[in-house]
Amino acid sequence: MATFKTTDGTSIFYKDWGPKNAQPIVFHHGWPLSSDDWDNQMLFFLSKGYRVIAHDRRGHGRSEQTDQGHNMDTFAADVADLVRELDLRNAIHIGHSTGGGEAARYVARAEPGRVAKAALLGAIPPLMLKTPANPDGVPQEVFDGLRAGLAANRTQFFLDVPSGPFYGFNRPGIEVSQGLIQNWWRQGMMGSALAHYRSIEVFSETDQTEDLKAIDVPVLVLHGEDDQVVPIANSAHKAVKLLKNGRLKTYPGLSHGFFATHPDRVNADLLAFIQS
């Protein structure tokens, strides 16, 4: 397996496919998954001649199950270490959900010349949690419920989430994919319960308002209008207003995992953005 050591000595698994002189696309996965969540997109963009790269976040997938560094600053620092390890320049960074937060923080702080564009899909910025300054956010008890479900019975919890709100399979008339549910469970159970538990605080309480304001490369914001996990009004609608060079596209009726349920539509939109 391809791995590298971060600055603090954590072993991170990554995939790196395609011509090394081609423009790189770096994919950032959501919670509690792994780089495997981007299989469709990696194969698609590889076929278009791009170099495609994805890593398993620390504590997730095949990366080291460390008990340290489960915070957005360290996640972004790990990406910076990967970018330096592979000497990536003029890259496109694509992040989903928590991975969208990770991508936003990395891009906001990236060395000049490293990043060309970014895309945030169903992403958590600017802030998910309901606070006095963010009154339309998600209530604290929702995230407390996630922690309780994970701690009590992670194996069942990791079936319930993809069977329900993540892919919108709890909506009437939606065709359910058992393959997606099982693959979500497989990816989740590969990772560390501790990393998954601590990451709930990361994706719910990290305020990334300043990250979005600091990004000056073009950013495409994609979001499902029926996202039950990261509600669109409190995320994408706010994020695009904070970005200097942001563009928003939404998908009526689609869920949080819309790039997995409707890859052809999303891949085409990403490709058009990258080539524009």
C-alpha positions in Angstrom: 0.0 0.0 0.0 1.2 3.6 -0.7 1.6 5.5 2.5 3.5 8.5 3.7 4.4 9.9 7.1 2.9 13.3 8.2 4.9 15.9 10.1 3.8 14.3 13.4 4.7 10.8 12.2 1.2 9.5 11.4 1.0 7.0 8.5 -1.5 8.1 5.8 -2.7 5.8 3.0 -3.2 7.3 -0.4 -3.9 6.4 -4.1 -2.1 8.1 -6.9 -3.3 7.1 -10.4 -2.5 8.5 -13.8 0.3 10.4 -15.6 2.5 12.2 -13.2 2.8 15.2 -15.5 -1.0 15.5 -15.8 -3.0 18.1 -13.9 -3.8 16.6 -10.5 -7.2 16.3 -8.9 -7.2 15.6 -5.2 -10.3 14.1 -3.6 -11.3 14.6 0.1 -13.7 12.1 1.5 -16.6 12.6 4.0 -17.1 11.2 7.5 -16.7 8.3 8.4 -15.6 7.0 5.1 -12.4 6.6 3.0 -10.9 7.4 -0.3 -12.9 4.5 -1.8 -15.9 6.8 -1.7 -14.5 8.5 -4.8 -14.0 5.3 -6.9 -16.4 6.4 -9.6 -15.0 9.9 -9.9 -11.4 8.8 -9.8 -12.0 6.3 -12.7 -13.9 9.0 -14.6 -11.3 11.7 -14.4 -8.5 9.2 -14.9 -10.2 8.3 -18.2 -10.1 12.0 -19.1 -6.4 12.2 -18.7 -6.0 13.6 -15.2 -3.8 12.5 -12.4 -6.2 11.5 -9.6 -5.2 11.3 -5.9 -7.2 10.5 -2.8 -6.1 9.7 0.8 -7.7 8.1 3.8 -8.0 10.8 6.5 -6.0 9.9 9.7 -8.0 7.4 11.7 -10.1 6.5 8.7 -9.9 3.7 6.1 -6.3 2.3 5.9 -4.6 5.2 7.6 -3.1 4.9 11.1 -5.6 4.7 13.9 -3.9 7.4 15.9 -5.6 9.0 18.9 -4.0 12.4 18.1 -4.8 15.2 15.6 -8.5 14.8 15.1 -9.2 18.5 14.3 -9.5 20.5 11.1 -6.1 22.2 11.4 -4.3 18.8 11.5 -6.5 17.4 8.7 -5.5 20.3 6.5 -1.8 20.0 7.6 -1.9 16.3 6.6 -3.1 17.3 3.1 -0.3 19.9 2.9 2.1 17.1 3.8 0.7 14.9 1.0 0.9 17.7 -1.5 4.5 18.3 -0.7 5.2 14.5 -0.7 3.9 14.3 -4.3 4.9 17.8 -5.2 1.5 18.6 -6.6 1.0 21.9 -8.4 -1.9 23.6 -10.1 -4.2 21.0 -8.5 -8.0 20.9 -8.3 -9.2 19.9 -4.8 -12.7 18.3 -4.5 -14.2 17.6 -1.1 -17.4 16.1 0.1 -19.0 16.9 3.5 -16.3 16.9 6.2 -13.9 16.5 3.3 -15.2 19.8 2.0 -14.3 21.4 5.2 -10.8 19.8 5.0 -10.4 21.0 1.4 -11.5 24.5 2.3 -9.1 24.9 5.1 -6.2 23.5 3.1 -7.0 25.7 0.0 -7.3 28.8 2.2 -3.8 28.2 3.5 -2.1 26.6 0.5 1.3 27.6 -0.8 1.1 29.8 -4.0 0.9 27.7 -7.1 -0.3 24.6 -5.4 -4.1 25.0 -6.1 -5.9 26.0 -9.3 -9.5 25.4 -8.3 -11.7 23.7 -5.7 -15.1 22.1 -5.5 -17.2 21.7 -2.4 -19.9 19.0 -2.5 -22.5 18.8 0.3 -19.8 20.5 2.3 -20.0 21.5 6.0 -18.7 25.1 5.8 -19.2 27.7 7.1 -20.6 26.2 10.3 -23.1 23.4 11.0 -23.8 23.9 14.7 -26.6 26.1 15.9 -25.2 29.0 18.0 -26.4 32.5 18.9 -24.5 33.8 15.9 -25.7 30.9 13.7 -29.4 30.5 14.8 -30.5 28.5 11.8 -27.8 25.8 12.4 -28.3 22.2 13.4 -29.1 21.8 17.2 -26.5 20.4 19.5 -28.7 17.5 20.4 -28.5 16.1 16.9 -24.7 15.8 17.2 -25.1 14.4 20.7 -27.3 11.7 19.2 -24.7 10.8 16.6 -22.1 10.3 19.3 -24.5 8.2 21.4 -25.5 6.0 18.4 -21.8 5.5 17.5 -20.7 4.7 21.0 -23.6 2.3 21.7 -23.5 0.2 18.6 -21.3 1.4 15.8 -22.0 -1.6 13.5 -25.8 -0.9 13.5 -25.4 2.8 13.5 -23.3 2.6 10.3 -26.1 0.7 8.6 -28.8 3.1 9.8 -27.2 6.2 8.5 -26.7 5.2 4.8 -30.1 3.3 4.8 -31.8 6.5 5.8 -30.8 10.2 5.5 -27.3 10.0 3.9 -28.6 8.9 0.5 -32.2 9.9 1.0 -33.3 6.3 1.0 -35.8 7.2 3.7 -37.8 9.2 1.2 -40.8 7.7 -0.5 -40.4 6.5 -4.0 -36.6 6.5 -3.9 -34.8 3.5 -5.4 -32.6 2.0 -2.7 -29.1 0.7 -3.5 -28.0 -2.0 -1.1 -24.6 -1.8 -2.7 -24.1 1.8 -1.6 -25.4 1.0 1.9 -23.0 -2.0 2.3 -20.1 -0.1 0.8 -20.7 2.8 3.3 -20.7 0.3 6.1 -17.6 -1.4 4.8 -15.7 1.9 4.6 -16.9 3.1 8.0 -16.0 -0.1 9.8 -12.4 0.0 8.4 -11.7 3.1 10.4 -11.3 3.9 14.1 -14.2 4.4 16.4 -12.3 7.0 18.3 -11.5 9.0 15.2 -15.1 8.8 14.1 -16.3 9.9 17.5 -14.0 12.8 17.8 -14.6 13.9 14.2 -18.3 14.6 15.1 -17.1 17.6 17.0 -14.9 18.6 14.2 -17.5 18.7 11.5 -20.2 20.2 13.7 -18.3 22.9 15.6 -15.6 24.1 13.3 -16.3 27.6 12.1 -14.8 28.0 8.6 -16.1 31.5 7.8 -12.6 32.9 7.5 -11.4 30.0 5.4 -14.1 30.7 2.8 -13.3 34.4 2.8 -9.6 33.7 2.3 -9.9 31.5 -0.8 -9.2 33.4 -4.0 -9.2 30.6 -6.5 -12.5 29.6 -8.4 -14.7 27.4 -6.3 -17.7 25.4 -7.4 -20.3 24.7 -4.7 -22.6 21.7 -5.4 -25.3 20.6 -3.0 -28.4 18.4 -3.0 -31.5 20.4 -2.2 -32.9 17.5 -0.1 -29.7 17.1 2.0 -30.9 15.9 5.4 -27.3 15.7 6.8 -25.9 19.1 5.9 -28.9 21.3 5.3 -28.4 23.5 2.2 -29.7 26.8 3.7 -27.1 26.7 6.4 -24.1 25.6 4.3 -24.0 26.1 0.5 -26.3 29.1 0.4 -24.0 30.9 3.0 -20.7 29.5 1.6 -21.1 30.9 -1.9 -21.7 34.4 -0.5 -18.5 34.3 1.5 -16.3 33.1 -1.4 -14.6 35.7 -3.6 -15.0 33.6 -6.7 -17.7 31.0 -6.0 -20.5 29.5 -8.1 -23.4 27.5 -6.7 -25.3 24.7 -8.4 -28.0 22.8 -6.6 -29.8 19.5 -7.4 -33.5 19.4 -6.7 -34.6 16.4 -4.7 -31.1 15.0 -4.3 -29.5 13.9 -1.0 -26.3 14.4 0.9 -24.6 11.6 -1.0 -25.7 12.9 -4.4 -22.4 12.4 -6.2 -22.7 8.6 -5.4 -26.3 8.2 -6.4 -26.1 10.4 -9.5 -22.4 10.3 -10.6 -23.0 11.0 -14.3 -24.7 14.3 -13.6 -22.1 15.4 -11.0 -19.1 14.2 -13.0 -20.2 16.2 -16.0 -20.6 19.3 -13.9 -17.2 18.9 -12.3 -15.5 18.3 -15.6 -17.2 21.4 -17.1 -15.9 23.5 -14.2 -12.4 22.1 -14.3 -12.2 22.7 -18.1 -13.7 26.2 -18.0 
